Amino acid sequence: MAISYIHLFILSFVSISRFLEISKAGAESELVADLLTLQSQSESGVIHLDDRTVSKFITSTKTPRPYSLLIFFDAIPLHDKSDLRLPVLVHDFALAASSFIANHNSSNTKLFFCDLEFRESQSSFKLFDVNALPNIYLVGPDAESLKDDTEQMEQSGFTRLTESLVEFIESRTQLTVGPIHHPPIISKKQMVLIIGFLLIWSPFAARKIVAGETMFHNPRIWLSGAIFVYFFSVSGAMHIIIRKMPMFLMDREDPNKLIFFYRGTGIQLGLEGFMGMRFMDSGLPDGIKKVIIITFVCFLDYYEVNYGFCDIWRI
């Protein structure tokens, strides 16, 4: 009789345990299904969370969860601050999310991309202890305390967010993100309009080319282009553009004084590049200089401007 009670107790314990496992699995699958639904309703695949959904999918769910959440913290009133670059980061985060979903054929249930907006989720911001933006947190399956158990992406990663996100996700979750699918520069509609315009414009362009009436048949255009290229080659302007050199510097000893020429090797200020005009004066062939000056004089004659600075024909 005692054996029967023991068997009955064991059977009841196993049945209850099995029922609890089935209930937990059903609840977890329901949460995953809800996340997939929210993901499909988003154009980029980023799930918009608030305090209620944070409680539903994170704080009120027992660990381990069958999924991880990558959360981007946003604040719409701060989008005007250019130093934060929040609109750009939102776009890059959405790009990474859509690429991840596309690479996994929308069948991934291990990682979901989400965002939180400050005005709608101030309580959640306090739970994560987020005091500055931008910020991205990864909530893993075993995370219980949102302040201590979550992983934060380093601030240095926001300079190239999409690449840093790929490295961050793959190193923390052991999931493969795959290639980032950047949108085309020209959309299909724009491409159709451009092709239609070219087809309509091509007969008129062909007639202009045959008649020699295009701007490329004008020797003045080629002369101006040659002088422009020559100036860039001798003035150091390309060095200034590539290195983003300032036009001038403030004198440390005298704040009211400006420095236009830097005494040192390997450095050239912006205005110093205009000294390339002196190289042009000595380097351009005499024939080209005569053409330039004669053209300038003809321009003055055309507009009846008086000039008496030199005898132009004695150059």
C-alpha positions as CSV (number, residue, x, y, z in Angstrom):
1,M,0.0,0.0,0.0
2,A,2.9,2.3,0.8
3,I,4.5,1.5,-2.5
4,S,1.3,2.6,-4.3
5,Y,1.4,5.9,-2.5
6,I,5.1,6.4,-3.5
7,H,4.3,5.6,-7.1
8,L,1.4,7.9,-7.1
9,F,3.5,10.7,-5.6
10,I,6.3,10.2,-8.2
11,L,3.7,10.1,-11.0
12,S,2.1,13.2,-9.8
13,F,5.4,15.0,-9.4
14,V,6.5,14.0,-12.9
15,S,3.1,15.1,-14.4
16,I,3.2,18.4,-12.7
17,S,6.8,19.0,-13.8
18,R,5.9,18.1,-17.3
19,F,2.9,20.4,-17.3
20,L,5.0,23.3,-16.0
21,E,7.6,22.7,-18.7
22,I,4.9,22.6,-21.4
23,S,3.3,25.8,-20.0
24,K,6.7,27.5,-19.9
25,A,7.5,26.4,-23.4
26,G,4.1,27.6,-24.6
27,A,4.5,31.0,-22.9
28,E,8.0,31.4,-24.4
29,S,6.8,30.5,-27.9
30,E,4.0,33.0,-27.5
31,L,6.5,35.7,-26.6
32,V,8.6,34.8,-29.6
33,A,5.5,34.9,-31.8
34,D,4.6,38.3,-30.5
35,L,8.1,39.6,-31.2
36,L,8.0,38.2,-34.7
37,T,4.7,39.9,-35.3
38,L,6.0,43.3,-34.1
39,Q,9.1,42.8,-36.2
40,S,7.1,42.1,-39.4
41,Q,5.0,45.3,-38.7
42,S,8.1,47.4,-38.7
43,E,9.4,48.6,-42.1
44,S,13.1,48.2,-41.0
45,G,12.5,45.3,-38.6
46,V,13.3,47.4,-35.5
47,I,10.7,46.7,-32.8
48,H,9.6,49.9,-31.0
49,L,9.4,49.2,-27.2
50,D,7.9,51.1,-24.3
51,D,7.6,50.6,-20.6
52,R,4.8,48.1,-21.1
53,T,6.5,45.9,-23.6
54,V,9.8,46.1,-21.7
55,S,8.0,44.6,-18.8
56,K,6.3,42.0,-21.0
57,F,9.4,40.8,-22.8
58,I,12.2,41.4,-20.2
59,T,11.4,42.2,-16.6
60,S,8.3,39.9,-16.2
61,T,9.8,37.0,-18.1
62,K,11.7,34.3,-16.3
63,T,15.3,33.5,-17.3
64,P,16.7,32.0,-19.4
65,R,14.7,33.6,-22.2
66,P,14.7,32.0,-25.7
67,Y,15.9,35.3,-27.2
68,S,18.2,38.3,-26.9
69,L,17.2,42.0,-27.4
70,L,19.5,44.6,-28.8
71,I,18.1,48.0,-27.8
72,F,18.9,51.4,-29.2
73,F,18.1,54.2,-26.8
74,D,16.8,57.3,-28.6
75,A,15.4,60.7,-27.8
76,I,13.6,62.6,-30.5
77,P,14.0,66.1,-28.9
78,L,17.8,65.6,-29.2
79,H,17.8,64.9,-32.9
80,D,18.6,68.5,-33.6
81,K,21.9,68.3,-31.8
82,S,24.4,67.6,-34.6
83,D,27.1,66.4,-32.2
84,L,25.0,63.4,-31.2
85,R,24.2,62.3,-34.8
86,L,21.1,60.5,-33.6
87,P,19.2,60.5,-36.9
88,V,22.3,59.0,-38.6
89,L,22.7,56.4,-35.9
90,V,19.0,55.5,-36.1
91,H,19.3,55.0,-39.8
92,D,22.5,52.8,-39.4
93,F,20.8,50.8,-36.7
94,A,17.8,50.1,-38.9
95,L,20.1,49.2,-41.8
96,A,21.9,46.6,-39.6
97,A,18.5,45.2,-38.4
98,S,17.0,44.9,-41.9
99,S,20.3,43.3,-43.2
100,F,20.3,40.8,-40.3
101,I,16.7,39.8,-40.9
102,A,17.2,39.5,-44.7
103,N,20.3,37.4,-44.3
104,H,18.4,35.0,-42.0
105,N,15.3,34.9,-44.3
106,S,13.1,36.4,-41.5
107,S,13.3,33.1,-39.6
108,N,15.6,34.2,-36.8
109,T,14.2,33.9,-33.3
110,K,17.4,34.4,-31.3
111,L,18.0,38.1,-31.6
112,F,15.6,41.0,-32.1
113,F,16.5,44.7,-32.7
114,C,14.5,47.2,-30.6
115,D,14.5,50.9,-29.8
116,L,13.4,52.9,-26.8
117,E,12.3,56.5,-26.9
118,F,12.9,58.6,-23.8
119,R,9.6,60.4,-23.7
120,E,7.7,57.2,-23.9
121,S,10.0,55.0,-21.7
122,Q,11.5,57.1,-18.9
123,S,11.0,54.3,-16.4
124,S,12.9,51.9,-18.7
125,F,15.7,54.4,-19.1
126,K,16.0,54.4,-15.3
127,L,16.0,50.6,-15.2
128,F,19.0,50.5,-17.6
129,D,20.6,53.5,-15.8
130,V,21.0,55.3,-19.2
131,N,22.0,58.9,-18.5
132,A,23.6,59.8,-21.9
133,L,23.0,59.2,-25.5
134,P,23.7,57.5,-27.9
135,N,23.6,54.1,-26.1
136,I,23.0,50.5,-27.2
137,Y,22.5,47.7,-24.8
138,L,22.3,43.9,-25.3
139,V,19.9,42.1,-23.1
140,G,20.9,38.4,-23.1
141,P,18.8,35.4,-22.2
142,D,20.1,35.2,-18.6
143,A,20.0,39.0,-17.8
144,E,17.9,39.6,-14.7
145,S,19.2,43.1,-13.6
146,L,19.0,45.5,-16.5
147,K,21.6,47.6,-14.8
148,D,24.2,45.0,-14.0
149,D,23.6,42.0,-16.3
150,T,23.3,43.8,-19.7
151,E,26.2,44.5,-22.0
152,Q,26.7,48.1,-23.3
153,M,28.4,48.8,-26.6
154,E,31.4,51.1,-26.3
155,Q,31.1,54.7,-27.3
156,S,33.9,54.4,-29.8
157,G,31.8,52.1,-31.9
158,F,29.3,54.8,-32.8
159,T,31.8,56.4,-35.3
160,R,31.1,53.5,-37.7
161,L,28.0,52.0,-36.2
162,T,27.0,49.3,-38.7
163,E,30.5,47.7,-38.7
164,S,30.7,48.0,-34.9
165,L,27.3,46.5,-34.5
166,V,28.3,43.4,-36.5
167,E,31.4,42.9,-34.4
168,F,29.5,43.5,-31.2
169,I,26.6,41.1,-32.0
170,E,28.9,38.3,-33.3
171,S,31.2,38.5,-30.3
172,R,28.5,38.6,-27.7
173,T,25.8,36.3,-29.2
174,Q,27.8,33.9,-31.4
175,L,25.4,34.7,-34.2
176,T,26.4,35.6,-37.7
177,V,25.0,38.9,-39.0
178,G,26.1,38.6,-42.6
179,P,26.7,41.4,-45.1
180,I,25.1,44.8,-44.7
181,H,22.7,45.5,-47.5
182,H,23.1,49.3,-48.3
183,P,20.2,50.8,-50.2
184,P,21.0,51.8,-53.8
185,I,22.0,55.4,-54.5
186,I,19.3,55.6,-57.2
187,S,16.0,53.9,-56.8
188,K,14.2,52.0,-59.5
189,K,11.7,54.8,-60.2
190,Q,14.6,57.3,-60.4
191,M,16.4,55.0,-62.8
192,V,13.4,54.7,-65.1
193,L,13.0,58.5,-65.1
194,I,16.7,59.0,-65.9
195,I,16.6,56.5,-68.8
196,G,13.4,58.0,-70.2
197,F,15.0,61.5,-70.1
198,L,18.2,60.2,-71.8
199,L,16.1,58.6,-74.6
200,I,14.2,61.8,-75.2
201,W,17.3,64.0,-75.0
202,S,19.6,61.8,-77.1
203,P,18.4,63.0,-80.6
204,F,18.9,66.6,-79.6
205,A,22.3,65.8,-78.1
206,A,23.4,63.9,-81.2
207,R,22.5,66.9,-83.5
208,K,24.5,69.3,-81.2
209,I,27.5,67.0,-81.3
210,V,27.4,66.6,-85.1
211,A,27.1,70.4,-85.5
212,G,29.9,71.0,-83.1
213,E,27.8,73.3,-80.9
214,T,28.5,71.6,-77.5
215,M,30.6,73.2,-74.7
216,F,33.3,70.6,-75.3
217,H,33.9,72.1,-78.7
218,N,34.8,75.4,-77.2
219,P,38.6,75.8,-76.8
220,R,38.1,78.2,-73.9
221,I,36.6,75.5,-71.8
222,W,39.7,73.3,-72.3
223,L,42.0,76.2,-71.7
224,S,40.2,77.0,-68.4
225,G,40.3,73.4,-67.3
226,A,44.0,73.1,-68.1
227,I,44.8,76.2,-66.0
228,F,42.6,74.9,-63.2
229,V,44.4,71.5,-63.1
230,Y,47.8,73.2,-63.3
231,F,46.9,75.5,-60.4
232,F,45.8,72.5,-58.2
233,S,49.0,70.6,-59.1
234,V,51.4,73.4,-58.0
235,S,49.5,75.2,-55.2
236,G,49.1,72.2,-52.8
237,A,45.3,72.7,-52.8
238,M,44.7,68.9,-52.8
239,H,46.9,68.6,-49.8
240,I,44.8,71.2,-48.0
241,I,41.5,69.5,-48.9
242,I,42.7,66.0,-48.0
243,R,44.3,67.0,-44.7
244,K,41.5,69.5,-43.9
245,M,44.0,72.2,-43.1
246,P,42.7,75.5,-41.8
247,M,43.0,78.7,-43.8
248,F,45.1,80.3,-41.0
249,L,46.0,80.0,-37.4
250,M,45.8,82.2,-34.3
251,D,49.1,83.3,-32.9
252,R,49.5,81.9,-29.4
253,E,51.7,84.8,-28.2
254,D,49.5,87.5,-29.7
255,P,45.7,86.6,-30.1
256,N,45.1,89.6,-32.4
257,K,47.7,88.3,-34.9
258,L,47.0,85.7,-37.6
259,I,49.5,83.2,-39.0
260,F,49.2,82.5,-42.7
261,F,52.6,80.8,-43.2
262,Y,53.6,77.9,-40.9
263,R,57.3,77.5,-40.3
264,G,57.8,73.8,-40.6
265,T,57.9,70.9,-43.0
266,G,54.9,68.8,-44.0
267,I,52.4,71.5,-43.1
268,Q,50.7,74.1,-45.4
269,L,47.9,76.4,-44.4
270,G,45.0,77.2,-46.7
271,L,45.9,80.7,-47.7
272,E,49.4,79.7,-48.3
273,G,48.2,77.5,-51.2
274,F,47.1,80.7,-53.1
275,M,50.8,81.4,-53.5
276,G,50.4,78.9,-56.3
277,M,49.5,81.9,-58.4
278,R,53.1,82.9,-58.3
279,F,54.1,79.5,-59.7
280,M,51.5,79.9,-62.4
281,D,53.0,83.3,-63.3
282,S,56.5,81.8,-63.7
283,G,55.5,78.3,-64.9
284,L,52.8,78.9,-67.5
285,P,54.1,79.2,-71.1
286,D,54.3,82.7,-72.5
287,G,51.8,81.7,-75.2
288,I,49.1,80.7,-72.7
289,K,49.7,83.9,-70.6
290,K,49.3,86.0,-73.7
291,V,46.0,84.2,-74.6
292,I,44.7,84.8,-71.1
293,I,45.6,88.5,-71.0
294,I,44.3,89.2,-74.5
295,T,41.1,87.5,-73.7
296,F,40.8,89.6,-70.6
297,V,41.5,92.8,-72.6
298,C,38.9,91.8,-75.2
299,F,36.4,91.4,-72.4
300,L,37.2,94.9,-71.1
301,D,36.8,96.3,-74.7
302,Y,33.5,94.5,-75.1
303,Y,32.1,96.2,-72.0
304,E,33.8,99.6,-72.8
305,V,36.0,99.5,-69.7
306,N,39.0,101.9,-69.7
307,Y,42.4,100.4,-68.9
308,G,45.8,101.9,-69.0
309,F,47.9,99.7,-66.8
310,C,50.1,98.3,-69.6
311,D,50.7,98.0,-73.3
312,I,49.2,94.5,-73.7
313,W,50.7,93.9,-77.1
314,R,54.3,94.2,-75.8
315,I,54.2,91.1,-73.6
